[in-house]
């Protein structure tokens, strides 16, 4: 399963003072831990209001649910009306990451990892030709190589 990085703006209007931001971060760490999230340390008080954003990490594949839960945790911790930010996934170059990239593009496929002639991983991805009519092969290839950091070869059936 992939690890999501969920970003949430917690004080974009600058209403909270430094002590309130520190207390909010402390509460968020407690609430997040109980909900299975990790919190990336950040000195919110030292940032301008438009950048007062927290980052929460959690394994999962449903971005809508991950974002909903993260916003809920932040609302409870800071007492503000948080705004969702950008959600990304950490890539460790695994086959789960490859499946996640495909799913993000609305595709499914078979993944086979083999050692190349020089000992580096080569990932063979088998996709349906009909799927590549909707999403250009070059886009799929680029996204997979960036996520996996290895050579990708796409086969169609």
Protein Blocks (a to p, Z undefined) as FASTA:
>chain_A
ZZddddddfblnopacfklmmmmmmmmmmmmmmnopacddddfklpcfklmccddddedf
blklmmmmmmmmmmmmnopacdddddddddehiaklmmmmmmmnopacdddddddfkopa
cddddddfklmmmpcfklmmmmmmmmnopacddddZZ
